[in-house]
Amino acid sequence: MVLGAERIGELPALLLEAAVRAALAEDLGLAGDLTSQATLPPDATAFAALSAREPGVIAGLKLASEAFRQIGHGVSFEPRVTDGAAVVAGDVVARISGNARQVLGAERTALNFLNHLSGIATLTRAFVDAVEGTGARICDTRKTIPGLRAFEKYAVRCGGGANHRYALDDAILIKDNHIAVAGGVAKAYAAARAFAGHLVAIEIEVTTLAELEEALGAGATIVLLDNMDNQMLRRAVALNRGRARLEASGGVTLQRVRAIAETGVDYISSSQITMGAKPLDLGLDVQIV
C-alpha cells in the first residue's frame, strides 16, 4: 500500500534544510570525515544502493535527499520508491552516486533520518492494519523526541495514522491536572469555552463514567477516555450515545488495540508509535564497478 501525497502532506523546505544542516554539522564537526579523507582519493566516485534489509514502510526520503544535496555539488540521489511505500528485504529504496567522500560523509545522517522515521511509519502501519474495518483512527501524541516532532508526525502519516495536536498552542486538551486545579470537569470545560476562539478545538480528559457524564452535560464534543479497560470503554460508548467523539488513550499496545477499536471509540491515541518504534533496518552499500 502506498498512501497518496495529498494524505501524507509535505514538509516545509526550510524545516528540512535546517534539520539536515544541524545533523551534518554535528557529524562532520570542524575537520570533516577524517576516515574518508585518509583513505579515499579526492576525485574518487562512488555508486551506491540504499536498500531495505527487512520489511517495512518508508518515511523520510526528502531528508535523506537533502543530506546528499547539502554535502556537496553533484551527488545524485534517485529514489526508487515514495514515502508511505511498503518494502520487503532487498528492495532498493534509492540509488546514490557522486564523489565518494561526499557520499560517505552524508551516509549516516541520511540513514539516521530514514531508519528512525521508517521505523515509526512501519509500527504505525501495524496499528492501522490491526484496527482495519472498525472505523477507529490511530493517532499519535506529543510524546516525541525534542526537535523531531514535525518529522515524526509526518512519519505517522506515512504509516496511515493521523496526527493529534502538534503543540500546546494549536488546541486545548484539558487533562486531569487542569481539572484538579480548576475545581472539576464542568468548571474546567466552561472556562475553556469562554476562553477559546471559535476555531480552537477543545478536548477534555476523563477517567470515570461519572466524569464522562459531567463532560457531556457541560457540552463537550471531544472526550479523551484515559486508561479505561475495554469493559469501561464499551460502557462509555453506550453512555455517550453519539453525542461526542471519543478518543481512547493509555495502555494502548499492538496486542490490545483491536479490542479497543471494537468498543466503538472514534480515535485511539498511543505514544508507542513514536516513542516505541524500532528503527527500520536500511543500509547503503557501495557497488564495485
N, C-alpha and C positions, 0 to 999 in steps of 0.2 A: 504494500500500500504506500502510495506517495500522496501526501496532502498538497493541495493547491497553494500556490504562493499567496493568494488572497486570504486564505485562512491562517497561514503562518504569520504573514506580515513581514515587514522589512525592519532591519536595524539601521538607525541613522549612521551615515558615513562618518560623521565626526566622532561618534561614540566608538565605532570600530577602530578608527585611526588612533585615538588617544589610548585605548586599552592595549593595542598591539605595540604602540610606541613604548609604553611603560614596561611591557613584558620583555621586549627586546633589550631595552636599556638595562633591565635587571639581570638578564642572562649574559649580555656581552660585556658589561662592566666598562672599565676605562681602556682596556687593552684589546678587546675583541676576542675572537675564538683562537686561543693560543694553539690548540691541537691542530686545527686546520692550517693555520699559518706555518706551523712547524713541519707538517707532513705533505702538504699539497702545493704543487706549483701554482703561482698566482693566476695562470691562464688555463688551468685545468677545467674541463667541462664535465658535468655530471648529468646523467639521465636516471630518474628515479620513479618508482611506482609507490604510491601511498595506498595501502591495501588493508582490508578488514581481515583480522585473524580470528574472528568469531562472529556469530550472527548479531545483528543489532540494527538500530535506527540512527541515521547520520544527522548531526547538527553541528554547525559552526564552520561551514566551508568558507564563508566570506572572511572570517577571522584568520583562517589558515592562509587564504589567498593574500590577505593584507600583510601577513608576516613576510611572505616571499616578495611582495611588492616593495615593502619598506627596506628590506635588507640590502637591496642594490638594484641597479638597472639591468634589465634583460633577463631576469629569471621568469620563466614561463610556468604558470600554474593552470592546468586544464582539468577542471572537474569532470568526472565521468558519471556522477550521479548528482542529485539535488538534495538539499536539506529536507528531511522528512522521509527519505527513501529507506526502505528496508534492504539490508545487505546480508550476505552469508560469507562465511570464511572463504577467502581467496578472491573476493570481488575487488576490483581496482576502483578506488574512490576518486583518485586524481593522479595525473602524471605531471611530474615536475622536471624541468631541465634548465640548465644555465650554468653560470660559474660555480664550480664545485664548492669553493669556500663560502659563497653566499648561500647556496642550497643547504649546506650542513649547518651554517650559522643560524638559519631560521627554522631548522627542522624541529627542535624541541619546543619552541614557542608555538609553532603551528600545531604540533601534536598535543601539547598540553591543553589547548583550547578544544581541539577536536575530541580527544579522549574523554575529557570531562563532560562536555556538552552532549556528546553522543551517548554517554552513559545515562544521563538524565533523560534524554529522548527515548532511549531503549526501555528504561524502567517505567516511564510514563505510558508508553505504548502497552506494556504488560498490564498496567492497571486499567487502561481504557479497554483493552480486549476482554479483561475479566468481567467488566460490567456491561458488555455489549448486549443490547436488547432490553435493558432495564429502563432506559430513559434518564438515568443518572449521569451527571457530568463529573469528570475528575478535575480537580483544581489544585493549584499549588498554594503556598503560603508565603509569608515574608521571611521565613527561615531559609536564608540564602547566604552564601559567602559574601562578606562585605566587598563591594566594588564589582561584583559579578552578577548582581541581581537581574539586570536587563537581559544579559546573555542566558542566564539560567532559566528565566521565564520564557525566553524565546525558544529554548530547547524543549520546554514543556509543551509549547505549541507545536513544535516539530513532531512530538510524540503523540499528538492528538488531544492533549489536555487543554484546559482553559486556565487563564490567569485570574487569581484573586486580586485584591488591591495591590498596587505596586509599592506604596509607601504610606506613611501616616497622613499625608496631605491630600490623598485623592478619594477618600471615602471615610465614613465614620463607622467604626466597629466598636460597639460598647461591650467591653469584657467584664469579667467578674470583679476586678479591682475597681473599675469605674463605677459599677453598680453599688459596690460596698461603700464607696466614698459619697456617692450621690444620694444614698438613702433608699435604694430599691429599684426594681426593674422599671416600674411605671414612671417614677421620678426621673430616672436617667434618660428614658426614651423621650419623655416630654421636653426635657432640657435640650436634647439633641435636635428635636424637630423645631424648636424655637430658634435654635442657632443656625441650622443648616440652610443653605440656599436651595432652590428648587431642583438644581441639577446634582446635588450631592446625595449619594446613596447612604442609607442608614441601615446597619445590621446590628442586631443585639444578640448576645450570647446568653443561653440559659442552660442550667444543669439539671433542672427538675421539671416535671409536668406542671407543677403549680406556677413556676416561673414562666413557662411557655404560655399558660392561660393568661397570666398577667401581661405578658408582652403583647399577645394578640388583642387583649382588651384595650391596650394603650394605642393600638393602631399599627403595630409592627407589620411590615410587609416582607422582611427578610429576617429569618431567625437562625442562628447557629446553635445546633444541638451538641453540646460539648460533653464528650466522654460518656455517652449513653450506651448501654448494651443494646443488643438487637431487639429484645422484647420491648424495652422502653422506647426505642426508635419507632417501632410499629405503633405503639400507643400514642406517641407524639403525632405521627402522621394522621391517625384516626381523629385525634383531638383537634388537629389543625383544620381538617375538612376543606383543604384547598385555599384557606384564607391568606396564607403567606407562603413564600418559597422557603424551603427548609434545607439547611446545609448540615451534614453530619461531619464531625471532626473529633480527633482524639482517638488514639488507639487503632488507627487505620493501618492495616497491613495488607499485603497482596493476598494472603490466605483468607482474610476476613472480608475483603472489600465487596465481593459478590453478594454475600449475605446482607451487608449493609445496604447495598443498592436495592435489593429485593424488598426492603422495608417500605420503599416508596418515597424516599427523600429525593430532592431535586439535584443536590450537589454533594459531593464528598471531597473534602479538602484534606491533604496529607503533606506533611513536611518530608515524608520518606522519599518522595520522588525527586527532591532537590538535595536533601542532606544525606540520604542513604543510598544514593545511586553509585554503583561500582563503575569506574571508568571503562569505556568500551576499548577493547584491545585493537588498536590500529597501528600500523607500522610503516616506516618509509625505508625502502630498500633500493640502494643504488644498483643499477643494472650495468653489467660489463658489456661494452660494445666494441 
